[in-house]
Amino acid sequence: MSATETTRFERAAQIEATDVDLVGQMKAEVRSQSDQDKTYTVDLQEKSCTCPDHVFRGTTCKHMARCANLIGMFELPEN
């Protein structure tokens, strides 16, 4: 795991479970840590999140990592 990935997973751990609303088997709404009025949609099956980090970088973001952790996933599913 790269240093960037480690940092991302450390940030994911800071997201409170109460800030994640599971809306399906592999989908969730996650409240932004910087703006509690903003939410991001995570779809683990599609490996997507609507946050700027994922949209612009195309990598696993802290929201995706936190959702995967909450439902007991250690790796995101293959497409």
Backbone torsions as a table, in degrees:
resi	resn	phi	psi	omega
1	MET	NA	133.3	-178.6
2	SER	-77.1	165.6	178.8
3	ALA	-61.3	-37.7	178.6
4	THR	-63.4	-44.1	179.1
5	GLU	-64.7	-40.6	178.8
6	THR	-60.3	-46.6	179.0
7	THR	-61.3	-41.8	179.8
8	ARG	-61.9	-42.8	179.9
9	PHE	-70.7	-31.7	174.6
10	GLU	-65.7	-41.6	177.5
11	ARG	-66.2	-36.0	178.7
12	ALA	-61.3	-38.2	-179.8
13	ALA	-65.2	-20.3	179.9
14	GLN	-80.7	-13.0	178.8
15	ILE	-76.7	121.8	-179.3
16	GLU	-68.1	142.2	177.5
17	ALA	-58.8	-30.1	179.5
18	THR	-71.0	-12.0	177.9
19	ASP	-93.4	7.0	-179.9
20	VAL	-120.4	122.5	176.4
21	ASP	-111.7	110.1	176.9
22	LEU	-71.8	127.9	-177.2
23	VAL	-119.5	10.9	179.0
24	GLY	178.6	179.0	-177.3
25	GLN	-60.6	-37.1	-177.4
26	MET	-129.1	19.5	-177.5
27	LYS	-126.4	150.2	179.0
28	ALA	-154.3	158.8	170.5
29	GLU	-110.6	127.5	-176.8
30	VAL	-121.2	125.3	178.1
31	ARG	-72.1	139.3	177.2
32	SER	-64.7	141.8	176.9
33	GLN	-75.8	-27.2	-177.5
34	SER	-91.9	-20.8	-179.3
35	ASP	-144.5	97.4	-175.0
36	GLN	-63.7	-11.1	176.5
37	ASP	-85.8	-7.7	-176.7
38	LYS	-106.4	139.6	174.9
39	THR	-128.1	153.5	176.9
40	TYR	-117.8	142.2	178.9
41	THR	-96.4	124.7	179.1
42	VAL	-110.2	131.7	174.0
43	ASP	-126.0	102.4	-176.0
44	LEU	-70.2	-31.1	178.0
45	GLN	-64.0	-40.9	-179.8
46	GLU	-88.2	-5.0	-176.3
47	LYS	54.9	54.2	-177.2
48	SER	-138.0	155.5	174.1
49	CYS	-148.7	148.2	-178.5
50	THR	-88.4	4.6	179.1
51	CYS	-72.8	154.8	-179.6
52	PRO	-59.4	-35.5	-179.7
53	ASP	-58.3	-48.0	-179.6
54	HIS	-73.1	-43.1	-177.4
55	VAL	-59.5	-45.2	-175.4
56	PHE	-87.6	-30.0	-178.1
57	ARG	-99.2	-24.5	179.1
58	GLY	71.2	19.4	-179.8
59	THR	-110.2	170.7	176.0
60	THR	-64.5	124.4	-179.5
61	CYS	-97.2	173.1	-178.9
62	LYS	-64.4	-29.6	179.4
63	HIS	-68.5	-42.7	177.6
64	MET	-64.6	-43.2	-179.5
65	ALA	-63.1	-42.2	-179.5
66	ARG	-66.0	-43.1	179.1
67	CYS	-63.4	-43.1	178.3
68	ALA	-60.5	-42.5	178.5
69	ASN	-62.8	-43.0	-177.7
70	LEU	-64.0	-31.6	-180.0
71	ILE	-98.5	8.7	173.3
72	GLY	84.1	20.6	177.9
73	MET	-91.5	140.5	175.9
74	PHE	-105.4	-19.9	176.7
75	GLU	-138.9	147.1	176.7
76	LEU	-75.6	146.5	-178.6
77	PRO	-64.6	152.3	175.4
78	GLU	-72.5	146.8	177.1
79	ASN	-75.2	NA	NA
